């Protein structure tokens, strides 16, 4: 049996407060960029939610 040399990869999924990992991101840089994008989206959502409270 021949071993396959595939690079590991993950995908980060967030649904209703639950976070899980799946296949998609192949490098540490891609993981960092995905998380940075999620953080930015959450920051924007925080600002919108606070604005709605005023």
N, C-alpha and C positions, 0 to 999 in steps of 0.2 A: 504494500500500500504506500503510495507516494504522499508525502506531507504537502499541503498547500500553504503557500506563503502569502496570505492575504493580510493586509493591514487591519488592525482592529478599528472599529468606528462606533460611535454612539449618536443617538438623537435624544434630545431632552424634550419631554412632553409635559405640559402643565395643563391640568383639567380640574376645575372645581377644587383648587387648593391641593391637589395631589400631584406629586412630581415623580416621573419615572424615566428610565433610560431605555432607549431602543437604538436601532442602527441608523447612522447617517453622517456624523461628524468624524473625520479621520485624523485630525491633528489636534494638538493642544491649543494651537492658535485658533482653529475653528471653534473649539469648545469655548475659549475665552470670548471670542467675538459673539457667539450665540448668547452666552450669559450676559455680556455687556448690553446686547440689544434687548434682552428681556428686562434687565434692570432699568434701562431707559424707558421702556414701555410702562413698567410698573410705576416709575416716578411720575410719568405723565398722567397715569390713571389716578395716582394719589392727589395730584394737583387738581384734576377735574372733580374728584370726589369732595375735596375740601371746598372748592368753589361752589359746589351744589349745596353745601351746608350753610353758606352765608346768605 
